């Protein structure tokens, strides 16, 4: 999947675009609107980006985990190199310390991420501060012609680029979950 980004000031037009995309087979997990004006996005019944995804929590947690793995490995290497593991206590305290280092670094990475905008949305921060809204659509290869046709009808939407999308299996999983939840009594 590929993510297409579009920028506009007009939420009414975004509402029309979403309706057209959904009528052409796009699903809710594929369409999102990023805006600083969440109340207006909700009033227009647009699919907004979840607040936790507006922050860099996921990416920073992953970075923290990588740092934690390196820290945990260093802890074990130093313990072995210094001969501490040959003592009566053996490996167990150093394994626990390595786990604590890994957990702390991962946790701290998440905390750092809460304070920063999502790394994928950083290029749009200035536009968002100016009151504009970003529509992004995750598109399968067989939907490229469809999105191009819909966007031709909306020349006021400015193309803002393409990027890496949510994996196909995640989007389809979200579709199946929504369909299952709607069928529940």
C-alpha positions in Angstrom: 0.0 0.0 0.0 1.0 3.6 -0.6 -0.1 6.6 1.4 -1.3 9.7 -0.6 -1.3 13.0 1.2 -3.5 16.0 0.2 -3.8 19.4 1.9 -6.8 21.8 2.0 -8.6 24.4 4.1 -12.1 23.2 3.2 -13.5 20.5 5.5 -16.8 20.4 3.4 -14.8 19.3 0.4 -12.9 16.7 2.5 -16.3 15.4 3.5 -17.3 15.0 -0.1 -14.0 13.4 -1.0 -14.4 10.8 1.8 -18.0 10.0 0.7 -16.8 9.5 -2.9 -13.9 7.4 -1.9 -16.1 5.2 0.3 -18.6 4.8 -2.6 -15.7 3.6 -4.8 -14.7 0.8 -2.3 -12.3 2.5 0.0 -12.8 1.6 3.7 -12.7 3.7 6.8 -9.3 2.4 8.0 -7.8 3.7 4.7 -9.0 7.3 5.0 -7.8 9.8 7.7 -7.9 13.5 8.3 -5.1 15.2 10.3 -6.0 18.5 11.8 -5.5 20.7 14.8 -9.2 21.5 14.8 -10.6 18.1 16.0 -14.0 19.5 16.9 -14.7 20.6 13.3 -13.3 17.4 11.9 -15.8 15.5 14.2 -18.7 17.8 13.2 -18.0 17.0 9.5 -18.1 13.2 10.4 -14.6 12.8 9.0 -12.3 9.9 10.0 -9.8 11.7 12.2 -6.4 10.5 13.3 -6.5 9.0 16.8 -4.8 11.3 19.3 -2.2 8.8 20.3 -1.1 8.4 16.6 -0.7 12.2 16.3 2.3 11.8 18.7 5.5 9.8 18.0 4.8 7.2 20.7 5.1 4.1 18.5 8.3 5.2 16.7 10.0 6.5 19.8 9.1 3.3 21.7 10.7 1.2 19.0 13.8 3.4 19.1 13.9 3.0 22.9 13.6 -0.8 22.5 16.6 -0.9 20.2 18.6 1.2 22.6 17.4 -1.1 25.4 18.5 -4.2 23.5 21.9 -2.7 23.0 22.1 -1.7 26.7 21.0 -5.2 27.8 23.6 -6.8 25.6 26.3 -4.5 27.0 25.2 -5.3 30.5 25.6 -9.0 29.8 28.9 -8.6 27.9 30.4 -6.5 30.7 29.3 -9.0 33.4 30.8 -11.8 31.4 34.1 -9.9 30.6 34.6 -8.9 34.2 34.1 -12.5 35.3 31.2 -11.6 37.6 29.1 -14.4 36.1 31.6 -16.9 37.5 30.8 -16.0 41.1 28.3 -17.8 43.3 25.4 -15.7 42.0 26.0 -16.7 38.4 24.1 -15.2 35.5 20.7 -14.6 37.1 21.2 -11.1 38.5 22.7 -9.8 35.3 19.9 -11.3 33.2 17.4 -9.5 35.5 19.4 -6.3 35.2 19.5 -6.6 31.4 15.7 -7.1 31.4 15.3 -4.0 33.5 17.6 -1.9 31.2 15.5 -3.1 28.2 12.2 -2.3 29.9 13.4 1.1 31.1 14.7 2.2 27.7 11.6 1.1 26.0 9.4 2.9 28.5 11.5 6.1 28.3 11.3 6.0 24.5 7.5 6.0 24.7 7.6 9.0 27.2 9.8 10.9 24.8 7.5 10.1 21.9 4.4 11.5 23.8 6.1 15.0 23.7 6.8 15.0 19.9 4.6 15.0 16.9 4.5 11.8 14.8 7.6 11.6 12.7 5.4 10.9 9.6 3.4 14.1 10.2 6.3 16.5 10.9 6.4 17.9 7.4 2.8 19.1 7.8 3.2 20.8 11.2 3.5 24.3 9.7 0.5 23.8 7.5 -1.6 22.5 10.4 -0.6 25.6 12.5 -2.0 27.7 9.6 -5.4 26.1 9.9 -5.1 23.6 7.0 -6.1 20.0 7.1 -4.3 17.0 5.7 -6.2 14.1 4.1 -4.2 10.9 3.8 -5.4 7.8 2.1 -3.8 4.3 2.1 -4.1 3.0 -1.4 -3.7 -0.6 -2.8 -2.1 -0.8 -6.2 -5.4 -1.7 -7.8 -7.0 1.4 -6.3 -4.5 3.9 -7.8 -6.7 4.7 -10.9 -9.8 5.2 -8.6 -8.1 7.7 -6.3 -6.8 9.6 -9.3 -10.3 9.8 -10.8 -11.8 11.0 -7.5 -9.1 13.6 -7.0 -9.5 15.0 -10.5 -13.0 16.2 -9.4 -11.4 18.1 -6.5 -8.8 20.5 -7.9 -8.7 22.5 -4.7 -7.0 19.6 -2.8 -3.2 20.1 -3.2 -1.1 17.0 -3.6 1.3 16.9 -0.6 3.2 13.8 -1.5 3.2 10.1 -0.9 4.7 7.9 1.8 4.7 4.6 3.5 1.2 3.3 4.4 -0.2 1.1 7.0 0.5 -2.5 6.0 -2.3 -4.1 3.9 -2.9 -6.9 6.4 -3.5 -4.3 9.2 -6.1 -2.4 7.2 -7.9 -5.6 6.2 -7.8 -6.8 9.9 -9.4 -3.5 10.9 -12.1 -3.9 8.2 -12.9 -7.4 9.5 -13.0 -6.2 13.1 -15.4 -3.4 12.2 -17.6 -5.8 10.3 -17.6 -8.2 13.2 -18.5 -5.5 15.7 -21.3 -4.3 13.5 -22.8 -7.8 13.3 -22.8 -8.2 17.1 -26.2 -7.7 18.8 
